[in-house]
Amino acid sequence: MGDKSYRSRGALVALCAALIPATADAQNVAADRIDAIERQIRNLQSDLQKLKNELGEAKQQLRQSRSEAQRAKEEALQAQAAAERARQDAVRAATAETQAAPAAARAEAAATPPPAAAAGSEGVKVSMPGGRPTIATADGRASLAIGGFVQFDMGGYFQNPNPNTQFPQLNNGVNLRRGRLYFVSKFDDFRVNITPDFGGSPDGAPTLFEANVNYTGLKPVTATVGYVHPYVSLEDATFPGNSLFLERPSIINIERSVAAGIQRASLGANAATEDYFASAYLTGPLFGAQTATLLNGEQVGLIGRFATRPYHDEDWNFHTEFSGQMAFHPNVNANGTPGVSRTTLTLADFPEQRIDFNPLVSTGPLSARSASVYGGALGASWRNFLLRGEYYQISLNQSKLPGVPSPRLGFNGGYVEGGWVMTGEPIPYDITRAAWASPKVDHPFSLEDGGIGAWVLGARYSTVSLDSNVVPGVSQDLTGGIFGGQQQIAALALSWYPNDWVRFMLQFQYVDVNKLNSAGKVQIGQRFETLAGRAQVAF
């Protein structure tokens, strides 16, 4: 029994000893298989990466092949075009060869252009600053610019005249107010301006607006000689394309006619800076005044203007100024009668619109020894708002026959006006003129982009009196005065700028003219309304 037990235990031990190595061998086999699988996975991943790389290289090669094919196609087209041009050149060469013999003699007789001419042509620059065609040398020492300024007006007058009205039927119609071509040449520090004008008041008689020579070498001074427009007041200095209304206030047109205005023979200079503008000119007659039979002595005058900007920043501009004129003697008409028509001045204006050309306020020709003007202006702008006004006094020393009353005459007038850019553009200040300019359009008119341009509303009240030394009911011959009339105008104007070069305007006026006849007993003035429009292009 004991031996069996021992034998059983021995058999069990032997069985376990046999199973343990087998189990270990099985575990080793499983581990080897796992390792083999992992190696296969890694190999597959490596192969996959290689395939991806090869695919990317194939795509890149395909793209390059396509680009090379496209380039080859383009080169083929270019080669075809070159071949066609070569064929055409050959044809032209053959034709030219047949024509060369007759032209050879002419070519030998002609002067051969020097090499410098070709170099000069290559050194010319063409540009369009502000829309104005400009040709300049490469070094900028010489240039020629051509500009234009066109204003075409149309409108009429709504009158209710009585039998005594001086001008009962004012003209309704059209007028080319200005039709100027600017030719501006520069040679180093010298500038030449020549400007013919095909418009006028009325149109139909082309004339010369300016012809002058300027020197700009002494900054900020510009010296001028010739027929020029010497600025003598704020509104006078405002470019007419920038004015809020169709015309300047009547007092401005009248006062500047004494010794300044457009087409005035002048010698003088101005200095323009950010803070001030100062000018002084010796002036003579207007263009066209001198004739062989009528003029034996030309007018001599002196004018001066001093304007300041006491404060200005990005939003604000304040303006003050004072100006004066002196006509030492008017033009001398040798055929005139001394004390009557030898030396005369006429003060007159139309009712701030140039459709009809009857001056409703006028002194007629005044026999004068001399005349003077003085006055000033105030103005301010804030962003897209503007307010300004001026006042002037005119004095005239009469030259009458002995025994005829000849008191010193005095006339005056002024205006106040405001502007509002409804689309928000600021109103700029032009330091070269010491005056305000037109707004720069932020959103030019475009049906595609939705731009509406710039819209500006203006309002003005103006007054002028050309009555002096007169009493109602008493003839002006007895007092030596003049019934020239008193004029008051209230106006509204709406301007549309589709862009920086084009402008359209619509203006309404209420006009009140109070004027007695020379006997001082009959009212020949009138009250009426006007409505007019303008199309304008400036560059």
FIVOLUM-81626 format. One record per residue (C-alpha): residue number from 1; x, z, y; residue in three letters. Coordinates in Angstrom, 2 decimals. Each point is the difference from the previous one (the first is absolute). Example, Ala and Ser with C-alpha at 12.3 -4.5 7.8 and 13.67 -1.06 7.14 Angstrom:
BEGIN
{1,{12.30,7.80,-4.50},ALA} {2,{1.37,-0.66,3.44},SER} 
// end
This chain:
BEGIN
{1,{0.00,0.00,0.00},MET} {2,{2.80,0.92,2.27},GLY} {3,{1.92,-3.13,-0.99},ASP} {4,{-2.98,-2.21,0.83},LYS} {5,{-0.33,1.59,3.37},SER} {6,{3.58,-0.63,0.77},TYR} {7,{-0.30,-3.60,-1.20},ARG} {8,{-3.07,-0.61,2.17},SER} {9,{1.71,1.31,3.06},ARG} {10,{3.02,-2.13,-0.70},GLY} {11,{-2.11,-3.09,-0.30},ALA} {12,{-1.71,0.74,3.32},LEU} {13,{3.33,0.44,1.70},VAL} {14,{1.26,-3.24,-1.43},ALA} {15,{-3.15,-1.84,1.18},LEU} {16,{0.39,1.31,3.57},CYS} {17,{3.63,-0.93,-0.01},ALA} {18,{-0.97,-3.51,-0.99},ALA} {19,{-2.79,-0.33,2.63},LEU} {20,{2.02,1.21,3.06},ILE} {21,{2.50,-2.86,-0.04},PRO} {22,{-2.81,-2.49,-0.47},ALA} {23,{-1.85,1.37,3.00},THR} {24,{3.11,-0.15,2.14},ALA} {25,{0.58,-3.57,-1.06},ASP} {26,{-3.60,-0.88,0.96},ALA} {27,{0.43,1.52,3.47},GLN} {28,{3.22,-1.94,0.52},ASN} {29,{-1.74,-3.26,-0.95},VAL} {30,{-2.84,0.63,2.52},ALA} {31,{2.45,0.74,2.78},ALA} {32,{1.88,-3.19,-0.74},ASP} {33,{-3.20,-1.98,0.17},ARG} {34,{-0.93,1.51,3.38},ILE} {35,{3.42,-0.85,1.33},ASP} {36,{-0.36,-3.55,-1.26},ALA} {37,{-3.41,-0.36,1.67},ILE} {38,{1.34,1.32,3.32},GLU} {39,{2.89,-2.46,-0.20},ARG} {40,{-2.46,-2.81,-0.60},GLN} {41,{-2.10,1.11,3.00},ILE} {42,{3.08,0.08,2.21},ARG} {43,{1.00,-3.41,-1.22},ASN} {44,{-3.50,-1.33,0.70},LEU} {45,{0.07,1.48,3.52},GLN} {46,{3.37,-1.60,0.63},SER} {47,{-1.27,-3.32,-1.27},ASP} {48,{-3.10,0.34,2.21},LEU} {49,{2.14,0.65,3.09},GLN} {50,{2.14,-3.01,-0.80},LYS} {51,{-3.14,-2.12,-0.32},LEU} {52,{-1.24,1.26,3.43},LYS} {53,{3.35,-0.81,1.61},ASN} {54,{0.03,-3.44,-1.57},GLU} {55,{-3.58,-0.59,1.21},LEU} {56,{0.95,1.00,3.58},GLY} {57,{2.99,-2.32,-0.06},GLU} {58,{-2.20,-2.81,-1.26},ALA} {59,{-2.51,0.55,2.83},LYS} {60,{2.81,0.02,2.58},GLN} {61,{1.40,-3.21,-1.44},GLN} {62,{-3.47,-1.53,0.11},LEU} {63,{-0.40,0.90,3.69},ARG} {64,{3.42,-1.40,0.81},GLN} {65,{-0.86,-3.17,-1.89},SER} {66,{-3.20,-0.35,2.00},ARG} {67,{1.86,0.55,3.31},SER} {68,{2.63,-2.53,-0.97},GLU} {69,{-2.73,-2.45,-0.94},ALA} {70,{-1.71,0.55,3.37},GLN} {71,{3.27,-0.45,1.86},ARG} {72,{0.73,-3.10,-1.99},ALA} {73,{-3.43,-1.35,0.90},LYS} {74,{0.53,0.77,3.71},GLU} {75,{3.48,-1.55,-0.10},GLU} {76,{-1.48,-3.07,-1.61},ALA} {77,{-2.61,-0.26,2.77},LEU} {78,{2.68,0.49,2.64},GLN} {79,{2.13,-2.64,-1.67},ALA} {80,{-2.93,-2.39,0.07},GLN} {81,{-0.61,0.76,3.71},ALA} {82,{3.70,-0.46,0.75},ALA} {83,{-0.01,-3.28,-1.84},ALA} {84,{-3.00,-1.15,2.02},GLU} {85,{1.67,1.05,3.27},ARG} {86,{3.17,-1.78,-1.06},ALA} {87,{-1.99,-3.14,-0.70},ARG} {88,{-1.70,0.22,3.41},GLN} {89,{3.34,0.65,1.70},ASP} {90,{1.43,-3.03,-1.75},ALA} {91,{-2.87,-2.11,1.25},VAL} {92,{0.44,1.32,3.57},ARG} {93,{3.75,-0.52,-0.22},ALA} {94,{-0.50,-3.57,-1.10},ALA} {95,{-2.44,-0.57,2.85},THR} {96,{2.31,1.64,2.51},ALA} {97,{2.91,-2.09,-1.24},GLU} {98,{-1.90,-3.16,0.76},THR} {99,{-0.68,1.29,3.54},GLN} {100,{3.47,1.40,0.64},ALA} {101,{1.61,-3.16,1.34},ALA} {102,{-2.24,-0.48,3.09},PRO} {103,{0.24,3.73,0.83},ALA} {104,{3.77,0.23,-0.33},ALA} {105,{0.70,-1.48,3.43},ALA} {106,{-2.45,2.36,1.68},ARG} {107,{1.45,2.98,-1.84},ALA} {108,{3.52,-0.84,1.11},GLU} {109,{-1.13,-0.28,3.63},ALA} {110,{-1.78,3.36,-0.05},ALA} {111,{1.92,3.21,0.63},ALA} {112,{0.47,2.06,-3.12},THR} {113,{-1.46,3.54,0.43},PRO} {114,{2.77,2.61,-0.04},PRO} {115,{0.08,2.53,-2.84},PRO} {116,{-0.95,2.75,2.46},ALA} {117,{-3.45,-1.53,0.47},ALA} {118,{-0.85,0.52,-3.66},ALA} {119,{1.22,3.56,0.20},ALA} {120,{-2.15,0.60,3.07},GLY} {121,{-3.15,-1.30,-1.68},SER} {122,{0.59,2.36,-2.90},GLU} {123,{0.30,2.87,2.50},GLY} {124,{-3.51,-0.41,1.48},VAL} {125,{-2.59,2.64,-0.85},LYS} {126,{-3.73,-0.62,0.16},VAL} {127,{-2.40,2.97,0.16},SER} {128,{-3.51,0.95,1.10},MET} {129,{0.19,3.37,1.80},PRO} {130,{-3.52,1.01,1.00},GLY} {131,{-1.25,-3.41,-1.12},GLY} {132,{2.17,-1.79,2.60},ARG} {133,{2.21,-2.83,-1.40},PRO} {134,{3.61,0.77,0.91},THR} {135,{3.22,-1.95,-0.53},ILE} {136,{3.27,1.87,0.48},ALA} {137,{3.68,-0.51,-0.70},THR} {138,{1.49,2.05,-2.83},ALA} {139,{1.84,2.23,2.47},ASP} {140,{-3.18,0.56,2.02},GLY} {141,{1.57,-1.09,3.28},ARG} {142,{-2.50,-2.79,0.66},ALA} {143,{-3.65,-0.36,-0.97},SER} {144,{-3.19,-1.84,0.82},LEU} {145,{-3.48,1.45,-0.60},ALA} {146,{-3.36,-1.69,0.48},ILE} {147,{-3.16,2.04,0.51},GLY} {148,{-3.61,-0.66,0.83},GLY} {149,{-2.90,1.73,1.75},PHE} {150,{-3.52,-1.46,-0.04},VAL} {151,{-3.17,1.55,1.44},GLN} {152,{-3.23,-1.97,-0.14},PHE} {153,{-2.97,1.54,1.84},ASP} {154,{-3.71,-0.72,-0.08},MET} {155,{-2.90,1.75,1.67},GLY} {156,{-2.51,0.14,2.81},GLY} {157,{-1.75,1.90,2.79},TYR} {158,{-3.53,1.44,0.04},PHE} {159,{-1.00,-0.23,3.66},GLN} {160,{-3.13,0.70,1.99},ASN} {161,{0.92,-1.52,3.38},PRO} {162,{-1.97,0.02,3.21},ASN} {163,{0.00,-2.69,2.70},PRO} {164,{2.90,1.67,1.81},ASN} {165,{2.29,0.44,-3.00},THR} {166,{3.37,-1.59,0.72},GLN} {167,{0.57,-1.40,-3.51},PHE} {168,{-3.43,-0.23,-1.65},PRO} {169,{1.04,-2.06,-3.01},GLN} {170,{3.24,1.13,-1.60},LEU} {171,{1.32,-2.24,-2.73},ASN} {172,{-0.61,0.66,-3.68},ASN} {173,{2.51,-1.63,-2.31},GLY} {174,{3.52,0.13,-1.35},VAL} {175,{3.56,0.21,1.29},ASN} {176,{3.48,-0.14,-1.50},LEU} {177,{1.19,3.12,1.74},ARG} {178,{3.58,-0.21,-1.23},ARG} {179,{1.80,-2.63,-2.05},GLY} {180,{3.67,0.91,0.26},ARG} {181,{3.03,-1.18,-1.94},LEU} {182,{2.96,2.35,0.29},TYR} {183,{3.52,-1.40,-0.26},PHE} {184,{2.57,2.78,-0.04},VAL} {185,{3.72,-0.76,-0.29},SER} {186,{2.78,2.58,-0.25},LYS} {187,{3.70,-0.56,0.59},PHE} {188,{1.93,3.24,-0.47},ASP} {189,{-1.42,2.30,2.71},ASP} {190,{-1.89,-2.74,1.84},PHE} {191,{-3.64,-0.87,-0.70},ARG} {192,{-1.95,-3.01,1.30},VAL} {193,{-3.82,-0.07,0.02},ASN} {194,{-2.02,-3.17,0.56},ILE} {195,{-3.77,0.23,-0.52},THR} {196,{-2.46,-2.79,0.78},PRO} {197,{-3.67,0.99,0.10},ASP} {198,{-2.75,-2.43,-0.96},PHE} {199,{-2.79,2.45,0.87},GLY} {200,{-1.05,1.46,3.33},GLY} {201,{-2.82,1.01,2.29},SER} {202,{-1.42,-2.57,-0.49},PRO} {203,{1.80,-1.93,-2.72},ASP} {204,{0.82,-3.71,0.21},GLY} {205,{3.08,0.20,2.26},ALA} {206,{3.09,0.94,-2.08},PRO} {207,{2.52,2.00,1.96},THR} {208,{3.10,2.15,-0.37},LEU} {209,{-0.35,3.66,-0.85},PHE} {210,{3.69,0.89,0.28},GLU} {211,{3.52,-1.46,0.16},ALA} {212,{2.77,2.55,0.43},ASN} {213,{3.49,1.10,-0.99},VAL} {214,{0.73,3.59,-1.04},ASN} {215,{3.15,2.04,-0.59},TYR} {216,{-0.18,2.97,-2.40},THR} {217,{3.65,1.01,-0.26},GLY} {218,{-0.41,3.25,1.97},LEU} {219,{-2.30,2.10,-2.20},LYS} {220,{-2.74,1.00,0.72},PRO} {221,{-0.09,-2.37,3.00},VAL} {222,{-1.38,-3.55,-0.07},THR} {223,{0.81,-2.13,3.04},ALA} {224,{-2.27,-2.98,0.69},THR} {225,{-0.13,-3.04,2.27},VAL} {226,{-2.59,-2.77,0.02},GLY} {227,{-3.76,-0.28,-0.30},TYR} {228,{-1.04,3.14,-1.84},VAL} {229,{-2.73,2.62,-0.29},HIS} {230,{1.45,3.17,1.59},PRO} {231,{-2.08,2.96,-1.19},TYR} {232,{-1.42,1.99,2.88},VAL} {233,{-2.67,2.26,-1.58},SER} {234,{-1.09,1.41,-3.36},LEU} {235,{-2.72,-2.55,-0.74},GLU} {236,{2.10,-2.78,1.52},ASP} {237,{2.80,0.88,-2.45},ALA} {238,{-2.37,0.02,-2.97},THR} {239,{0.33,-3.22,-2.00},PHE} {240,{-3.35,-1.83,0.47},PRO} {241,{-0.38,-0.27,-3.76},GLY} {242,{0.11,3.80,-0.21},ASN} {243,{-2.54,0.79,2.71},SER} {244,{-3.19,1.75,-1.06},LEU} {245,{-2.06,-2.55,1.95},PHE} {246,{-0.13,-3.72,0.74},LEU} {247,{1.58,0.43,3.42},GLU} {248,{1.88,2.54,2.06},ARG} {249,{-2.05,2.07,2.50},PRO} {250,{-0.57,-1.90,3.25},SER} {251,{2.07,2.42,2.08},ILE} {252,{3.04,-0.76,-2.18},ILE} {253,{-0.36,-3.76,0.40},ASN} {254,{-0.46,0.41,3.75},ILE} {255,{2.82,2.44,0.71},GLU} {256,{2.61,-1.86,-2.06},ARG} {257,{-0.82,-3.25,1.82},SER} {258,{1.60,1.34,3.19},VAL} {259,{3.64,-0.23,-1.11},ALA} {260,{0.06,0.06,-3.82},ALA} {261,{-2.12,-1.54,-2.78},GLY} {262,{0.82,-2.84,-2.38},ILE} {263,{1.99,-3.11,0.99},GLN} {264,{1.75,1.97,2.74},ARG} {265,{3.47,-1.03,1.17},ALA} {266,{2.04,3.17,-0.48},SER} {267,{3.50,1.44,0.03},LEU} {268,{0.49,3.51,-1.30},GLY} {269,{0.36,2.28,-2.97},ALA} {270,{-1.72,2.62,-2.11},ASN} {271,{1.24,2.87,-2.15},ALA} {272,{-2.07,1.07,-3.02},ALA} {273,{0.63,3.09,-2.13},THR} {274,{-2.01,2.34,-2.21},GLU} {275,{-0.74,2.24,2.99},ASP} {276,{-0.25,-2.22,3.09},TYR} {277,{-0.37,-3.52,1.35},PHE} {278,{1.36,-0.99,3.42},ALA} {279,{-0.02,-3.42,1.66},SER} {280,{0.64,-1.64,3.37},ALA} {281,{-0.32,-3.67,0.94},TYR} {282,{0.37,-2.16,3.06},LEU} {283,{-2.90,-2.44,-0.29},THR} {284,{-0.96,-3.34,1.51},GLY} {285,{-2.87,-2.48,-0.35},PRO} {286,{-1.96,-0.94,-3.09},LEU} {287,{0.89,-3.03,-2.10},PHE} {288,{-1.37,-3.14,1.64},GLY} {289,{-0.37,1.49,3.50},ALA} {290,{2.84,-2.01,1.48},GLN} {291,{-0.89,-3.51,1.16},THR} {292,{1.78,-2.41,2.31},ALA} {293,{-2.90,-0.22,2.46},THR} {294,{-1.59,3.44,0.03},LEU} {295,{2.66,2.67,-0.47},LEU} {296,{2.71,0.62,2.58},ASN} {297,{0.80,3.58,-0.88},GLY} {298,{-0.42,1.85,-3.29},GLU} {299,{-1.44,3.46,-0.43},GLN} {300,{2.50,2.84,-0.31},VAL} {301,{-0.96,3.27,-1.65},GLY} {302,{1.33,3.08,-1.76},LEU} {303,{-1.55,1.90,-2.90},ILE} {304,{0.92,3.11,-1.95},GLY} {305,{-1.40,1.97,-2.92},ARG} {306,{0.99,3.32,-1.54},PHE} {307,{-1.77,1.25,-3.14},ALA} {308,{0.77,3.00,-2.18},THR} {309,{-1.01,1.50,-3.33},ARG} {310,{0.26,3.72,0.82},PRO} {311,{-0.96,0.90,-3.57},TYR} {312,{-0.20,-1.99,-3.22},HIS} {313,{0.13,0.70,-3.71},ASP} {314,{-1.41,-1.56,-3.18},GLU} {315,{-3.60,0.60,1.15},ASP} {316,{0.09,0.28,3.80},TRP} {317,{1.04,-2.28,2.87},ASN} {318,{-0.39,1.03,3.64},PHE} {319,{0.57,-2.56,2.75},HIS} {320,{0.41,0.32,3.78},THR} {321,{1.09,-2.62,2.51},GLU} {322,{0.21,-1.02,3.63},PHE} {323,{0.49,-3.49,1.37},SER} {324,{0.13,-1.79,3.31},GLY} {325,{0.19,-3.48,1.52},GLN} {326,{0.86,-1.44,3.35},MET} {327,{-0.60,-3.60,1.12},ALA} {328,{2.18,-0.30,3.09},PHE} {329,{-1.68,-3.28,0.91},HIS} {330,{-2.28,-2.37,-1.90},PRO} {331,{0.74,-3.67,-0.60},ASN} {332,{0.28,-1.95,3.24},VAL} {333,{-2.23,-3.07,0.22},ASN} {334,{1.42,-2.29,2.68},ALA} {335,{-3.31,-1.82,0.33},ASN} {336,{-1.91,3.21,0.60},GLY} {337,{-1.08,1.46,3.32},THR} {338,{1.94,3.10,1.13},PRO} {339,{-2.25,3.03,-0.08},GLY} {340,{-2.51,-1.83,-2.17},VAL} {341,{1.50,-1.82,-2.97},SER} {342,{3.80,-0.10,0.42},ARG} {343,{0.68,3.01,-2.26},THR} {344,{-2.88,1.13,-2.21},THR} {345,{-0.76,2.26,-2.94},LEU} {346,{-3.17,-0.11,-2.08},THR} {347,{-1.20,2.99,-2.01},LEU} {348,{-2.64,-0.91,-2.61},ALA} {349,{-0.96,0.20,-3.66},ASP} {350,{-2.59,-1.11,-2.52},PHE} {351,{-2.24,2.61,-1.66},PRO} {352,{2.56,0.89,-2.73},GLU} {353,{-0.93,-3.05,-2.06},GLN} {354,{1.30,-3.59,0.13},ARG} {355,{-2.97,-2.18,-0.85},ILE} {356,{-1.20,-0.65,3.55},ASP} {357,{2.54,-0.33,2.80},PHE} {358,{-1.85,1.07,3.13},ASN} {359,{1.61,3.14,1.47},PRO} {360,{-2.89,2.35,0.69},LEU} {361,{2.19,2.30,2.07},VAL} {362,{2.40,-1.75,2.37},SER} {363,{1.52,0.43,3.44},THR} {364,{0.59,-3.73,0.40},GLY} {365,{3.27,-1.05,1.67},PRO} {366,{1.17,2.81,2.31},LEU} {367,{2.48,-0.82,2.71},SER} {368,{2.66,2.60,-0.72},ALA} {369,{3.43,1.07,1.21},ARG} {370,{0.71,2.26,-3.01},SER} {371,{-1.67,2.01,-2.76},ALA} {372,{0.83,2.97,-2.19},SER} {373,{-1.30,1.66,-3.16},VAL} {374,{0.54,3.44,-1.47},TYR} {375,{-1.59,1.96,-2.80},GLY} {376,{0.50,1.50,-3.42},GLY} {377,{-1.28,0.62,-3.50},ALA} {378,{-0.58,2.78,-2.52},LEU} {379,{-0.52,-0.46,-3.71},GLY} {380,{0.08,1.82,-3.31},ALA} {381,{-0.44,-0.92,-3.64},SER} {382,{-0.44,2.15,-3.08},TRP} {383,{0.25,-1.78,-3.31},ARG} {384,{-2.84,-2.56,0.11},ASN} {385,{-1.49,1.02,3.39},PHE} {386,{1.02,-1.23,3.47},LEU} {387,{-1.01,0.94,3.54},LEU} {388,{1.53,-1.45,3.18},ARG} {389,{-0.78,-0.82,3.61},GLY} {390,{1.50,-1.36,3.22},GLU} {391,{-0.66,-0.05,3.75},TYR} {392,{1.50,-2.29,2.67},TYR} {393,{-0.18,-0.33,3.77},GLN} {394,{0.68,-3.30,1.80},ILE} {395,{0.90,-0.25,3.69},SER} {396,{0.12,-3.25,1.96},LEU} {397,{1.29,-0.60,3.52},ASN} {398,{-1.96,-2.82,1.58},GLN} {399,{1.40,-2.77,2.18},SER} {400,{-2.69,-1.15,2.39},LYS} {401,{-0.21,-1.99,3.21},LEU} {402,{0.33,1.92,3.26},PRO} {403,{-3.18,1.83,0.92},GLY} {404,{-1.41,-0.12,-3.57},VAL} {405,{-0.52,3.41,-1.66},PRO} {406,{2.65,0.48,-2.70},SER} {407,{-0.14,3.50,-1.44},PRO} {408,{2.08,0.94,-3.00},ARG} {409,{-2.07,-0.62,-3.12},LEU} {410,{-0.17,2.29,-3.00},GLY} {411,{-1.38,-0.69,-3.48},PHE} {412,{-0.03,2.11,-3.14},ASN} {413,{-1.17,0.29,-3.58},GLY} {414,{0.62,1.55,-3.36},GLY} {415,{-1.21,0.33,-3.56},TYR} {416,{-0.15,2.37,-2.95},VAL} {417,{-0.23,-1.16,-3.60},GLU} {418,{0.20,1.33,-3.51},GLY} {419,{0.70,-1.44,-3.42},GLY} {420,{-0.72,1.16,-3.56},TRP} {421,{1.43,-1.63,-3.12},VAL} {422,{-2.89,0.65,-2.37},MET} {423,{2.03,-0.82,-3.12},THR} {424,{2.56,2.69,0.81},GLY} {425,{3.15,-1.99,0.85},GLU} {426,{2.06,1.64,2.78},PRO} {427,{0.32,-1.69,3.39},ILE} {428,{3.71,-0.74,0.53},PRO} {429,{1.92,0.23,3.27},TYR} {430,{2.27,-2.89,1.01},ASP} {431,{3.05,1.37,1.85},ILE} {432,{1.14,-3.49,1.04},THR} {433,{-3.10,-0.24,2.20},ARG} {434,{-0.86,3.69,0.47},ALA} {435,{-3.52,-0.80,-1.21},ALA} {436,{-2.14,0.35,-3.10},TRP} {437,{-0.20,-2.71,-2.66},ALA} {438,{-2.45,-1.03,-2.73},SER} {439,{-0.23,1.97,-3.25},PRO} {440,{1.83,-1.26,-3.08},LYS} {441,{-2.58,-0.82,-2.67},VAL} {442,{0.28,2.31,-3.02},ASP} {443,{-2.37,-1.95,-2.26},HIS} {444,{-0.13,-3.72,0.90},PRO} {445,{-3.31,-1.70,-0.60},PHE} {446,{-0.31,-1.28,-3.58},SER} {447,{-3.03,-0.79,-2.10},LEU} {448,{2.09,0.53,-3.12},GLU} {449,{1.60,3.34,0.92},ASP} {450,{-2.85,1.39,2.08},GLY} {451,{2.01,0.39,3.23},GLY} {452,{-2.08,0.03,3.20},ILE} {453,{2.74,-0.33,2.64},GLY} {454,{0.05,2.18,3.12},ALA} {455,{-3.02,0.63,2.25},TRP} {456,{0.38,1.17,3.61},VAL} {457,{-2.69,1.13,2.45},LEU} {458,{0.66,0.06,3.75},GLY} {459,{-1.96,1.27,3.01},ALA} {460,{0.88,-0.48,3.68},ARG} {461,{-1.26,0.62,3.51},TYR} {462,{1.67,-1.85,2.87},SER} {463,{-0.59,-0.24,3.72},THR} {464,{1.51,-1.93,2.89},VAL} {465,{-0.83,-0.22,3.69},SER} {466,{1.02,-2.96,2.16},LEU} {467,{-2.02,1.21,2.98},ASP} {468,{2.10,1.22,2.93},SER} {469,{-0.68,0.85,3.62},ASN} {470,{-3.60,-1.18,-0.10},VAL} {471,{-3.36,1.48,0.85},VAL} {472,{-3.24,-1.15,-1.68},PRO} {473,{-2.06,-1.96,2.52},GLY} {474,{3.05,-0.88,2.12},VAL} {475,{1.86,-3.30,-0.37},SER} {476,{3.52,0.22,-1.36},GLN} {477,{1.13,-2.22,2.88},ASP} {478,{-0.74,2.82,2.40},LEU} {479,{1.83,2.70,-1.94},THR} {480,{2.89,-2.10,-1.31},GLY} {481,{-0.78,1.23,-3.48},GLY} {482,{-1.15,-1.75,-3.14},ILE} {483,{-3.03,0.16,-2.26},PHE} {484,{1.80,-0.77,-3.25},GLY} {485,{-2.47,1.86,-2.20},GLY} {486,{-0.05,3.01,-2.29},GLN} {487,{-0.07,-0.42,-3.77},GLN} {488,{-0.72,2.50,-2.78},GLN} {489,{0.14,-0.90,-3.70},ILE} {490,{-0.81,2.02,-3.12},ALA} {491,{1.21,-1.66,-3.20},ALA} {492,{0.05,0.46,-3.77},LEU} {493,{2.20,-2.04,-2.33},ALA} {494,{0.38,-0.15,-3.78},LEU} {495,{3.12,-1.55,-1.50},SER} {496,{0.71,-0.95,-3.60},TRP} {497,{3.56,-0.61,-1.20},TYR} {498,{-0.11,-1.65,-3.45},PRO} {499,{3.82,0.25,0.02},ASN} {500,{2.85,0.48,2.46},ASP} {501,{-0.26,-3.52,1.44},TRP} {502,{-3.73,-0.79,0.28},VAL} {503,{-2.62,1.73,2.13},ARG} {504,{-3.68,-0.48,0.81},PHE} {505,{-1.76,1.76,2.88},MET} {506,{-3.55,0.46,1.25},LEU} {507,{-0.54,1.40,3.51},GLN} {508,{-3.06,1.11,1.98},PHE} {509,{0.02,0.74,3.75},GLN} {510,{-2.39,1.30,2.61},TYR} {511,{1.12,-1.32,3.40},VAL} {512,{-1.14,1.25,3.42},ASP} {513,{1.24,-1.98,3.03},VAL} {514,{-0.95,1.36,3.43},ASN} {515,{0.95,-2.53,2.65},LYS} {516,{-1.30,-0.81,3.49},LEU} {517,{0.39,-3.33,1.74},ASN} {518,{2.49,-0.32,2.85},SER} {519,{-2.71,1.02,2.48},ALA} {520,{-0.47,3.23,-1.92},GLY} {521,{-3.77,-0.44,-0.30},LYS} {522,{-0.80,-1.83,-3.25},VAL} {523,{0.70,1.29,-3.50},GLN} {524,{1.56,-2.85,-1.94},ILE} {525,{1.19,2.03,-2.98},GLY} {526,{-1.77,0.40,-3.34},GLN} {527,{-0.29,1.99,-3.19},ARG} {528,{0.24,-1.56,-3.44},PHE} {529,{1.26,0.38,-3.54},GLU} {530,{2.60,-2.03,-1.88},THR} {531,{0.65,-0.58,-3.69},LEU} {532,{3.15,-1.76,-1.17},ALA} {533,{2.25,-0.37,-3.02},GLY} {534,{3.60,-0.95,-0.66},ARG} {535,{2.05,-1.40,-2.88},ALA} {536,{3.71,0.79,0.28},GLN} {537,{3.21,-0.78,-1.86},VAL} {538,{3.38,1.37,1.10},ALA} {539,{3.42,-0.28,-1.60},PHE} 
// end
